[in-house]
Amino acid sequence: MRKGLVIFLVINLLFVAFLVRSVFTLLTLLIEDGGKDAIHRSELPAPGSGLIDDRPQLIPKIIHQTYINESLPAHWKGAQQSCIDLHDDYEYKLWTDAKSREFIANEYPWFIDTFDNYDYPIQRADAIRYFVLAHFGGVYIDLDDGCNRRLDPLLSYPAWVRRTVPTGISNDVLGAVPQHPFFLRVIESLQNYNHNWQVPYITVMYSTGPLFLSVVWKEYIRWGINNEQGRVRILMPDHYNKHSWSFFTHHRGNSWHGKDAKLIFWMGRHWMLITTLGFVFAGLVGLCAWWVYGRILLVGAPKGQSRGGWLPRRIQLYRRRPSPKDKYELDDRREV
């Protein structure tokens, strides 16, 4: 029985190890704050400061945005125009569905089948931003993000992304030089992460959205960056919006979110309850597995051995070795 118990425990440990390995990057994201690569306040000149002109410009002056066609909804036109007005010396590119597909077909034909077969349009909108940044470089801005100040100070970093809450990075504002190794890895990873998880929100987030980008980023920094040019700097929340010196303003968005997203947001607000229920569920699964294991052991047991109950009647975890005293008493009984 002891050998069987050891086998049972080993199998369960291997199963748990497999699960942990499968979600290891997601687990490490929970403790990753991006502080090592953060863009600190002291690095960024204030709006209008003369120090801005002394900074090197690495990222080309291009602003990328995406939409279905050229006719933007009224509630996004103000945000779009704020970026155009503040950056009249930047090239502006609006990537419509037609332009996006043409670009992928001409420049990255190996990806066109994946691009065409995405289940949700937002996945194509996510993917095209990574490809145009890897190809042209520049700054990508979601249409529900407006510009609060000029982006010139951010052009001094080879690549940057935005820190999001509660963990990871977002893909709503991004910047990079052409052919940056991080964004090359991102576009190389898209096909490997192209899975349908049956829940639309999870499918989008983990195939092309912020969760996908966060996982690739975490793996990228885990394996180390050899030089400053390959580094990805992190724009912290204060620099993103809410302050007069922040770079962006946020407007109404998330048009692709459905009821499944509301459920997931509810789960996020009640994560303690969900975690507790998860441990309870895992315990119940373990008990059920032990019950099944016990029943299997009793099948074919010698007649007279108990088959009832939900566990074997007696599990011998160890065997006591006879002491000299036991042997003496046994011999004494035989003599009598």
N, C-alpha and C positions, 0 to 999 in steps of 0.2 A: 504493500500500500504506500509506503514511503516513496518508492521510486515513481509510482503513478502521480503522487502529489507534486513531486519535483518537476515532472514533465508538464503537468498542468500549469504550474507557476511559471515555468520557463516560456511556455507558449504564450501566456498572457503578457509577460514582460516583453517578449519580442513584438507582440501586437501593439502594445503601448509605445514601444520605441519607434515602431514604424509610423504610428500616428503623429508622434512628436516630431519626427524627422520631416514628415510631409508638411507640417505647418510651422516648422522652426523659424523660417523667415518672418512669418506673420507674428509669431510670438515675440521675436526680437524687436519688431516694430513698436511694440507696446512700451518698450523702455528706451527707444531712440528719440532723442529730442532735437537732433540736428545741430547741437551747440558747437560741435567741433568745426563745422563748416559755415556757421552763421555769419551773415553780413552784419557787423556791429554798427551801432549808431555813430561811433567815433570815425568810422570809415567813410561815411556818406556825407558829403557837403550839403549844407542847407540849400533850399531852393533859392536860386539867384546868386549863390556864392561864386566868387571869382576862382575858387579852387576847382570848380567843375571843368573849366577849360584846360587845366593842367593835367587832368587825368587821361590816360591812354584810352583810345577807342578801339576795342577788339571786336565787339559785336557790330555787324553792319546795321545801318539805320534803315531797317525795314520793319513795318508793323504788319502782322498777319492776322486775319480774322476769317471765320467760316460761317456760312449760312446756306440755306437751300438754294436761294437765288438772289438777285440784286435788290429785291423788294423787302427791306427790313421792317419788322413790326415797329409801330410808333414808339412803344415804350423802350426800345433799344437805340433809337436814332440819336437821342441826346448823348448817351454814353459813347457811341461810335464817333460822333462829331467832336466830342471833347478831346479825344485822342488825336484826331486829324488836325484840329485847330492848334493844339499845343506843339505839334510836330510837323510843321509845314515843310521842313527840310528832309523828312523821312519819306521813303517810298511806302505806299499803302497798297496791300494786296488783300482783296476779299475773295476767298476761295469758295465759290459756289459748288454745288454737287457736280455739275457738268465739268467745271474746270478741274476739280479734284480728281475725278475719274480719268480725265485726259492726261493729267500730270502723272498719275500712278502708272497708267498704261504705257506712257512714253519713257519714263525715267526708271520705273521699278516694275517691269512687266512680271517678274516672279511673284509679285504680291497681288496682282489684279484679281485672281480668282478668290482669294481670301477677302479682298476689299468688296467685291461684288456680292459675296455670299454672307456677309454679316447679317444677322437677324434684325438688328435695329439701326436706324439711320445715325443715331448718336455715336455708334461705334465707328462709323466712317468719319464722322466729324472729329472724333478723338484721334483716329489713326493719321489723318491728313496733317494735323498739327505737328506730329513727330517727324513726318517725312519732310515737310517744308523747312523745318528748323534744321534737320540734318543736312538738307540739300543747299538751301540758300543762307541759313543763319538768320538772325534777326530776333524780334520779340513777338511772341504770340499772346493775344489778349482775347478772352471770351467776350462775347457781345454784351453780357450783363455786367461787365467791368468797364468803368469809365476811367479817364486819366485825370489825376488831381494835380500833377506837376510833370515836368519833362523827365523823360527816362534816361537822359544822358549819363548820370552817375552809374547806372546799372550796365552800361555798355563796356565798363572796364573789366568785367569778369568774363572768363571764357564760357561759362555756363552758370545759370542760376534757376532755381525753382522756388516755389513758395511753400513754407511750412503750414500745415493745416492742423485742425483740432478734431479729434483728440490725439491723433498720431499720424505720422507719415507726411507725404507731400501732396500738393494738389496739381492739377494740370490746367488750371484756368488762366494763369499767367506764367510764361516760360521765356527764357532767353538763352541764346547759344550762338557760338561761332559756327560757320559751316563745317561739317564733318567732325563735330565734337564726338569723342569716343563714347560718351554716355548716351547720346541720342542715336548713335549708330547701333549700340547694344539694344536700345529700346525698340528700334524698328526690326532688328533681327529677332527679338523675343516675341513679337506680336503673334506669329503663327503658332508658337508653342503654347500660348495662353488662350488660344481661340477655342473655348469650350462653352457649351450651353449648360448652365447650371439650373435650368428650368424656372428659376426666379429671375425676372428681367433685370431688376436692380443689381443683384449679385453678378449676373452674367456680364452686364456692362462694366461694372466697377472692376471686376477681376480679369476681364479680357482686354480692355483698352483704357479704362478710366483711372481715377486716382489711385485705387488700390493696386492695380497692375503696375502703374508707374512707381508707386512706393516700394513694391516688392523688388522690382528691377533695380531701383536706386539702392536699396539696402544691400542687395547682392553685389552691386557695383562697388560700394564703399567697403564691403566686408573683405573683398579680395585685394584691396589696396590700390592706391593711385600713385603712379610712379613720378609724376611731375605736376607742377602747378597748372599747366595747361589742361590736364585731364580732370581737374578738380571741379566739383559741382557745389557752388555756394548756395546758401539757404537764405531766402528773404523771409524775415520773421514777421509775425502778425502785425506788430506796430508799424512796420514799414509798408505793409500791404494797404491798410485803410484805417479809418477812424481818427486820424490826426491831420492837422494842417500840413505837416511835412511828409505825410504818407504819399505813396505814388499812385494809388488807385482809389476809386469809389465803387461801391457795390450797388447794383440795381436788381430789380426783379428778374429772376431767372429760373433755372431748373425745370424747364418746360417738359422735359422727358420723364420726370418722376411720376410714378404711378402709385397705386394702393400698396404694392409690395414695399415701396420705399418708405411709406408712412409707418408700416409695421416694423421695418428695420430701425427707423429713427426712434420708435417707441421702445424697442429692445435696447437701443443705445442709452436711453434715459433711465432704464431700469436694469442696468447691467448687473447689479448686485443680485437681484432676484433671479435673473437668467443664469448667472454663474452658480448660485446655490442649487437651482433646479437641475443644472447640468451635473453637478456632483452627485445629487440624489439619483438621477437617472443612471449615471455610471455605476453607482453602487448596486442598484437593482439589476443592471445587466450582469455585473460580476456575480451576484447571488444566483441569478438564473443560470449562468454558465456553470457554476459550481453544482447546482442541482442536476443539470443535464449530465455533467461529468459523473456524479455519484450514481445516477440511474444507469449509466452505461456500464459502470464497474459492477453493478449488481446483476446485470443480465448474464445469465449462465452461471451464477454463483452456486456453490454446492447446496443441495437440498437441506433445508433447516436454517440456512442463514437468512436473516431478516431482509425482506425486499420492500418493506413498508417505509413510510416516512419520506421526508424530502431530502434526507442525507443518509449515508451509510450509518448504521447504528454505532459502529466504533471505528475510528480511524487511528491506527497505531502509528504515531509519529516517530517513535523510537522503540528500541528493544533493550530491556535491562539485562545486563550481563550478570550471570549467577555469581554470588560471592562465595568464598570458602565456607562461610557459616551455613549457607543454603545447602551446599553439597554435603556437609557433615550431618545436617538434620535429615536429609534424604537417605543417606546410608544408614543412619541410626534406625529409621522406620523400617527399612528392609530387614535389618537384623531381628527386629521384633516380629 
